[in-house]
């Protein structure tokens, strides 16, 4: 519903701005430019979706091998000691705990199609423990914040879009996104734990979160010692080695588990084709709306106003042109995706703005959409502190993305 109003606003605001430019400035070219943008944006949306087909089929095929090979289950078991302490109100052997593990593991591996059904199942099982059926419980809120913080180990779709938009090294954002989404997730856990009075000072959580922070701090420190060119080269090399290692590892695990690796890949690849076709109307809708908004001059007015405010405060404004992606992400994944593509198209996939828009897209998830779907599935009306915790985690992800983008690029 929110996206509906945003999409309408793109056209209405664009029309009003263009009308003002025509009447008061005598700009006869603004309306032809807007109409031209509708055709150009529609063509771009289709070309992007068509180009996505191959890469999506590849990665969803690989992910299906990992799913069949039991890697999601293995990751869930690995996370078990931590999650038991983050969800103290859920009995240790309750089925909800298993669904939560599976959902988070699927999200981390980028298995969106598997993650959503598992998440809905987890909500249903947690609802069974809920004494107030219309009010969100602490475990529900912690679970949703972990989902909205967007922790993903493999940002497949973003790298795919970068490849489609002509990036010289589509994987160069892999490590920066991993760092940014880590900070968003860490902030979400800490903020929600403070709300719920969960003790983060126990040994398991301290070792896990503290160890993760040390590793991330080491990565940031190591890269900060390198010059820009070397940092970019090392980051790209590490990312490509890790990704090739993941592909090879998934295949070998599938082989060891005696599954038909080829058939599993084909099954997942079919989903890739269907996904590419399914997103065409969404991309057309959002890219046309953004194109009209930009062609009317409304986007320049919005960005110019933000830049003026940032400059007045004495800060660098290089990041401002990527901010629309960050502002849209909590509201709509497809909307943010469209703004990310628009930023790469306008400024270049390898530009600072293009890369930062990718970091914004990958550092958090669609907070309001996730809350609406998951809470709606169990008829929760009173969400308590879920929105506040989710948006604060988003803010942490945005700040981290900006800082890390300046460090790397």
N, C-alpha and C positions, 0 to 999 in steps of 0.2 A: 504493500500500500504506500509506503514511504517513497519507493522508487517511482510509483505512479505520479505523485505530486512533483517530484524532482524533474521527471521527464517533461511534464506539462510546463513547469517553470522554465526549462531551457527554451522552449518555443515562445512562450508568452513574453518573457523578459527580452529575448532576442528581437522579437517583433517590435516591442515598445522602443528599445534602444535604436533599432534601425529606423523607425518612424521619426524619432527625435532627430537623428542624423540627417534624414531626408528633408524634414521641414525647416530645421533651424540652421543646418550646415550646408544644405543644398547638395548633399552627397547622393548623386544619382546612381552610383555603382553599388551601393550597399545591398539592395534587394536582389539584383542579378548575382552578386557574389554569394548571397545566402542560398539562392536556388542552385547555383553551381556546386556549392558545398554539399547539398543533399545528394546529388548524383555521384560526386567524387567519393563521399563517405560511404555510400551504399556499395560502390565498386570495391573500395578498400576493405570493407567488412567481409565481402564475399571472397576476395583474394586471400585474406588472412585465414579465414576458415578453411578454404581449400588447401592452402599451404600447411595448415596444422595437421591435416589428416595423417600424413606419413609419420611424423614425429610422435603424435599422440598414440598412434597404433603401436609404434615401437615400444614406448614406455609403459603403456597399459598392458601390453603383452608381457613385458619383463615383470611388472608388478603382479600379474596373475600367477606367474611362476613362483614368485616369492610367497604369495598367499597360499597357493597349493602346497608349497614346500614347508609350510608351518612357521615361517619367519615371524608372522604377526603374533602367533601364539607364544613363540620364544621371547619376543620383545615384551609381551604382556607379563610373562613369568619373571623376566628380569626387573620389571618395574614394580612388582608386587610389594616388596618391603617398604617402598616409599609411599605407595598409594594407600596402604593400610593405615598409615599415620595421617595422611591428608584427609581421609574419610573416616574419622573415629566413630561416627554415629551409625555406620553400616557394620553389621555383624561380620566377622572375618570370613566366614564361609558362605555368606549370602550370595545368590546368583548375580546380584547387581554388580558385585565387585569384579566378577569375570567379564561382564559386558563393558564395564568402564575400562578395564585394562585393554580389551580388544579394540574399543573405539579409539582410545588415545594412541595405541600402537598403529592402527590403520591410518590415523591422521598423520602420524610422524613419517610413515612410509608413503604418504600421498595417495592412499587408497580411498578417495572420497566416496566412491560408490559403495564401498564396504563400510566406511565409517558411519555414515548417516543412519542406516538401519540398525547398526549396533548401538548408536547413541540413543535412538528412540526406544530400543529395547531396555537400555540401562535406565532411562527415565521412567518407563513403566514399572520396572522392578523397584526403583527407589520410591515411587508413588505408593507401592504396597506398604512401605514402612512409614508413610507420612500420616501423622495423626490429624492434620488439617489439610484436607484434600485440595483446597483452593489456594494454599500458601506454599511458596517454595521453601524447601528444607535446606539446611546448611550443605549437605552432600550434593544436592542438585545444583546449588549456586557454585560450589567449588568445581564441579564437573563442567558446568557451562563456561566458567572463566578459563579453564584449561583449554576448552575448545575455541573460545573467542580469541585467546592469545596467539593462536595459529602456529604452534610449534610443529614445524615440518622439516624433516631431514633432507628431503629431496624436492626442491621447488620445480617440478617438471614443467608445469604449464608456463611459468615465467620464462624459463630458459627456451621453451618452445617458441613463445612469442618473440623473444629476442632474436632467435634464429630467423624467424619469418620476416622480421623487420630489418634484417641485414646486418646484425651485429657481427663484428669481426671475431669476437670470442663470446658466444652466447652464455658460456658457463662462468664468466668472470664475476658474476654477482652471487655465485653459489655460497662462498664463505661469508661475505658481508650479510646476506640474508639470514644465514644460519646464526650469526652473532646477534643481529637485530631481533630476530624472533626469540632467541634465548632470553634476552633482556626483558622482552614483553611478557614472556611466560613467567620468569622469575618475579617480576613486579606483580603480576596477577596472583601468584601463589602467596607472596608476602602480604599484599593488601587484603586478600580474602581471609587469610589466616588471622590477621589482626582483627578484622570484623568478627570472626567466629571464635576468637580466643583459642586458636589451635597452637599448641606449643611447638615452635620450630627449633627449639634448642635441644631436642632429643638427639641421640647419637646418630641414628640412621639418616635423618633429614640433614643434620649438620654435615655429615660426611658426604652425602650425595650432592646437596646444593653447594656446599663449600668447595667440594672437589670440582664441580662443574664451573664454579666461578674462577677457581685457580686456573683451570685449563683455558677458559675464555680469556682471562687476563693475560696468560702466557702468549696466547695467539695474538692478541692486540699488541702486546709489548714487542713481540718478535717482528710483526709487520711494521710497527712504528719505527724500527731501526733501519728500515729499507727506504731507498728513494722511490719516487712514484713509479718509474718504469719497472724497476726490479720487483716492487710490491705487486704490481699488476701481473707481471710474468709469473711470479711464484704462486700467487693466488690462483691464476688460471691453470697452472700446471698441477697444483695440488687438487683442485676441483675436478679436473679431467681424469686424473689418476684415481681419485675416490669414486667417481661415477663409473668408470670402466671396471673398477674393482667390485662395485656393487652389482653391475650387470653380470660379470663373470661369476661372482659369488652366488647370486640368485640361481644361475644356471647349474652350478656345481651342487648346491644344496638340493635343488630339484632332482638332479641325477642321483644323489645319495639317498634321497627319499623314494627313489624308484617310481617317480611320476613321469608321465609322458610330457617331457619338457616342450617339445614342439607343439603338441596339441594344446597345452596350456597357454603357450604364447599366442597361438592363433585365436583362441577364445578371447583372450584379453585384447588382441589387436582389433577384433571385430567391434569391441566396445569403443575403441579409439575412433574408428570410422563413424560410428553412430554419434559419438560425442561431438565430433567436428561438425557434422551436419546439424545437430540439435542446437548448436550455439549460433548458427547463422542469423536467425531472426533477432536474437538478443543483441548481437554485435551491430547489426544494421540499425536497430532502434536507438541504441545508445550512441553510436558513432555519428549518426545523422543529427541527433539532438545536440551533441557536443560541437559538431561541425557548424551548425546554424548559430549556436551560441558564440562560437569563436568568430565566424564571418561577420556577425553583426557588430562586433567590437565590444560586446558585453564581457567576454573573457578578459580582454586587455584592461578593461575598467576595473574588474574584480582584482586581478593580479596587481595592477598598478596601485590600487588602494592599499593592498597588503604590503607591497614593497615600500610604499611611502611610510607606513607605520613602522616597518622593520628598520628602514634607514633612519627614521627619527630617533629610534632607540640606539642607533650607532652600530647595528649588526650587519654582517654581510647578507646580501639578498640573493645569492646564487641559487638557493634552494627553493625560493618562493614559487617558481614556475611549476614545480612538481607537487606543490601542496594540494591542488584539487584532487589528486589520487588519494592522498591521506585523508582528506575531509570526506570523501565519498565512501571509503572502504568500510567503516562501521555500518553504513546504511545499505550498501549493495555491492556484492562481489562483481556482478556483471558491469555495473556502472563504473566501479574503480578500474576494472579491466579495460573498459573502453577509454577511460582517461589515461591509463598507462600507455595504451597503444597510441593514443593521440599525442602524448608527450614524446614518444619515440619517433613518431612520424614527423612532428613539427620541429623538434630539436635534434633528432638523430639518436639512433639506438645506443651509440657509444658516447653520447654527450653526458655531462654531469647530470642534467635534468632527466634525461632518458634513463640513466642507471638508477638515480634516486627514486624515480617513480616505480621502478621495479622493486626496490627495497621496501618502499611503502606498501606495495601490493603484497609482498611476501612476509612482512614483519608481523601482521595481525590478520584477523579474520573478520567476517561480516557479523559484528556483534548483535545488531538488532534483528537480523534475519535468523541467526542461530537461536536467540532468545525466543523469537516468535514461534519458530518451528518446534523447538524442544518443549517449551512451556505449554504451547498450544496443544501438543500431542497428549498431554495429561491434564488439560483444563486448569492450569495454574493461572490465577488472576492476580495474585499479590506476589511480586517478584522480589520484594525486600531490597537487599543491597546488591542484587545481581547486576543491574545496569551501571551503577556507580563503579563497582569493581571491574566490570568489563571495559568501560570507557577509560578508566585510569590505566589499565593494562595497555589499551590502545595508545594512549598518550605516551607511555613509556616506550612503546615500540617505535613511535614516530620520532621521538627525541633520539633514541638509539640509532635509528636509520640515518638521520641527518648527520649525527656525529661520525658514524662509521663510514658514510659515503665521503665525507671530507677527509677522513683518514686514508681511505683506499684510493680514491679517484681525484 
